[in-house]
Every structure is written in structure tokens, then in C-alpha cells.
Amino acid sequence: MKIKILSILAIALLLLACNKKQSPTTDTPVMTAADSLLNKYTNFQLTADLSKLTDQERQMIPILIEAAQIMNELFWYEALGDKQAFLDGISDEKLKQFATINYGPWDRLDDNKPFVPGFEAKPAGANFYPADMTKEEFEASELPDKASLYTFLRRDDQGKLKTIPYREMFKDQVTKASDLLKKAAALAEDAGLKKYLELRADALLTDNYQPSDLAWMDMKSNRIDVVIGPIETYEDQLFGYKAAHEAYVLIKDMDWSERLSKYASVLPELQKGIPVPAAYKQEKPGADADLNAYDVVYYAGDCNAGSKTIAINLPNDEEVQLKKGTRRLQLKNAMRAKYDKIMVPINDILIAEDQRKHVTFDAFFANTMFHEVAHGLGIKNTINKKGTVREALKEHASALEEGKADILGLYMIKQLHEKGDLEGDLKDYYTTFMAGIFRSVRFGAASAHGKANMIRFNFFQEQGAFERLENGTYRVNYDKLETAMAALSELILTLQGDGNYDGVAKLVSEKGIIGAQLQADLDRVDAASIPVDIVFEQGVKVLN
């Protein structure tokens, strides 16, 4: 990443300002380039019902938010570098606002294209590696912890690569965050939550997160929750090795969670029926997983950058997954916002009129929920001694895993519906799934979710799972969709189990693209001023 002389930036921003000239016949300002960028997002207030919380639980929330804000600062460094110097170089307030949404000068909803003059393409390895480091140099280096989730690669005085653990790079910040988690733990009335917060506080100081992951899996009755630390590897698009910092502060909806709990136990049975040879489903999913609904009251860091997460499936540690399973957290207030503000308007433009009635919030919620549950299906370790799937597929692992969860989530819905364990019209789930592709593909190739949806759209199109009508809308062919669903499931699970890096790279290059016709249809969505995603008004003041 190189910043050119500030005069270039100043001239460009002056040109942006000139675009604000008023029409000679009206007092309405002309929309600027920065306005157009900001219109990709719509605001949403993150609030929740706090009335059922105890006094001590309410006292925990601002403490956890303060800890989350530290994760936000750490992610700025991982994504960009010096946040303050970067923002100080932008005088246009609207452009600065858009830069803050994106944690840097690259548009996360437009394949990470730079939107601030003077910046080149975003480094694939973000700020985790030296900008001049090649893959070959990395692979030739003899550094035992170079592929660790929790190390930076830097150069020593002789220009050779070295590693710096997160706990050293961020010593002051993680010490403060650790102290805040311990302070919250002292207020925790739920024994499981108290243990988790204490272990997570230790993990920030040691980079050993497995004990706290196990403790997090053991929590069952807690009403307050926090997901915090270096977790997902989406930001590292060079290798997919490095975890980025993030945080969610959450309040569990106990009633909704009770309704969802029955689905968590079906994974082992469904694993047996996956449409793939036995070798690719020999692992037994952890049966101690649970499924809960939450209102999220604060996002920070990686999960808050660009497109916002509406459901969580964690931990990512393969050993914990096989031993304990995972927890699936449905963020229903954020989910509702995306459905109302984005899904419904897209449905009115791109789905065939006679099928629009089948796009429903209940189906959207279920599709999202079973996507997260389906992360527990399939295989975590390759069948040919190439290590974990994540290690073997490197920078392509995240996109393929998201694609797997999408398609196996739909498979789960079909199986449960046939057993009578899931109510509703199957056409609702399928049509809403199709509308969801149009929503998520707009995230672009810089997003693992966006790339997964591009692959699925093109695969489904080849299989005849849908047809485009003359009026520019799409009709789902339900029988062919089921056939395509089985075929794509087998393809993805086979690529994962074989650790077939070249095969996945080919799939991404051939099908991870938006064709001219689809782009023209997405342009119609943009022209209707439908936002791509949401940006949050959040924090203690919003919660009162």
C-alpha cells in the first residue's frame, strides 16, 4: 500500500466538492460521488429489550462494548495500518464516513476497489504480511509459527521475514481488553458465562483460545453473550491463515432460542444422508451443539466491515468442532433489517410475479439458520493426509466453506421438511433462497459470501434450476433446483475432502464471476436505490 502525495488527494476531493454545485433551476444539491457510495448502505439502530436483564447484566453491557471497541481498533491495524493518519488525510466528511464503514480506502462491496485517490489495489494479505512479500518467499521461510492464526509477518533489520505474535504486537490493547473482560466476569451471575469471560481474558494475553472456546460451548443458560477476539480469516485473502479481531455484544432471546433448540440434535443423522461417497462424510459432527436467537447490540471489527453478519457459527477450531460441535447464533434484529430493507425490494424486481408470495421472513430466517447449522456437516480434515480443509485450500477455503453451508443448509431444510419436522411450504424456502442469491451476490468477489453466491448462481443456471423470463424476472424450477442442489453438494464436499486446491481455484475462476446479464439485472436493483447492506447506529447511547 502506497500513499501518493497529498496534493493529488486534495485535487480529487476539490473535484468532489465541485460536484455539489446547485442546479440553476433548483436549490436541490447534485448528488456527489461520496453520496453515491454512501447510498449503498442504509442505517439501522441496534436496540434490544433490556427489561428482562438483571441489574448486574445491564452493568455488563457497557463494559463489554468498551472491550469490543478495542477489537475495532485492532482490526483497523490488521486491515490497513495507521487508522488516524489515513482518516486525517481525508477532508471530505462523507468520503471519510464511507472510509470508516470500509475500514480503509477500499470498497468492500465493489471487489475492494480503491475509492480514495492515491491508493493502489488492496494487498491480498491486508496488513498481516509485508506488502512486498511473495507467496514463494513465505513458503520458503523456515518459521514454525508462520501459518499460525495469531502471528504477523514482518521483516527484521536484515530484511528477513520474522513473526510477531498478536499478544506482543497488541500488548497494551489486549491487556486493557483482558481487564475489561475480567471486570465483566466479576458481575456475571451465570457460572458458565463467568468461566468463559475469565478464560477469554486469559486467551487475549496468551493467544491460546481453545480453553475459552470449549468453555463457550459449555454455556447454556446465559442471557448475555460476547464473541470477542481474533476469529475469522476472511481478511487474509493471500493465504487465509490469519484471524482478524472482531466482537459482538449479544442478548439472548430465551423464547426464540427454546423454539430453535430441537434442530441442534439432528446433525449426526443428517450427516449420514449427505449426497456424497462415504469417505467424505466419515466424521461425526459434535452432538453437543446448540442453536439460539439473539439481538445483537454492538458490532466491532471484522464483522462490522462492509457487509454485516446476520448469523454466527463458531468456534472455527476443528478440534473443538469435532469434540463439542458448534454454536449457531441467529442475530434476529439485524436479520429483520436486511429482510425488510433489502430482500423485499429485490423480490419485487427480480422474482417472477407468481412466485413472489413465496419469499417470506420465516423462510429467510430458516435459510440463514440452517446455513449456520450446515457448517457442522461435511468434513473438516482431508481424506488424503493434506491436513485440515482450511490448510489445504488456503485463501479459497472460506468461500468454499460458505458455499457448502449454503447448499447443505438447503439440503437440511428438504430433509427436515420431508420428515415433518419443519413446517411451511417448501417453495417458500426455495424461492427465498433464490432471492437471497441476488442479495448476497451484490457483496462482490472481495467477500467470501459474495463469491460463494456467484458460484452457485452460475452452477444453478447451467443446471436449469431457474429461468430468466422476458420481462427480466427469474422463476425457480423447483425439481431442477433439487437436482442441482445435490450435484453442487457433492462437488463442494469432494473438493474439500480431497484438499483439491487447483480444483477449487478453477471453480472460483470459472464460476465465481458475475456475467453480463446478471450484472445488468443487478444494475436495475441499484437504479431502484435498493441498498446493498446496512450500517449500524449503535452503542450505549442508542441503548439508553
Buried (B, 14 or more C-beta within 10 A) or exposed (E): BEBEEEEEBBEBBEEBEEBEEEEEEEEEEEEBBBBEBBBBBBEBEBBBEBEEBEEEBBEBBBBBBBBBBBBBBBBBBBBBBEBEEBBEBBBBEBBBBBBBBBBBBBBBBBBBBBBBBBBEEBBBBBBBBBEEBEBEBBEEBEBEEBBBBBBBBBEEEEEEBBBEBBBEBBEEBBBBBBBBBBBBBEBBBBEBBBBBBBBBBBBBBEBBBEBBBBBBBEBEEBBBBBBBBBBBBBBBBBBBBBBBBBBBBBBBBEEBBEEBEEBBBBBBEBBEEBBBEEEBBEBEBBBBBBBBBBBBBBBBBBBBBBBBBBBBBBBBBBEBBBEBBBBBBBBBBBBBBBBEBBBBBBBBBBBBEEBBEBBBBEBBBBBBBBBBBBBBBBBBBBBEEBEBBBBBBBBBBBBBBBBBBBBBBBBBBBBBBEEEEBEBEBBBBBBBBBBBBBBBBBBBBBBBBBBBBBBBBBBBBEBEBBEBEEEEBBBBBBEBBBEBBBBBBBBBBBBBBBBBBEBBBEBBEEBBBBEEEBEEBBEEBBEEEBBBBBBBEBBEEBBE
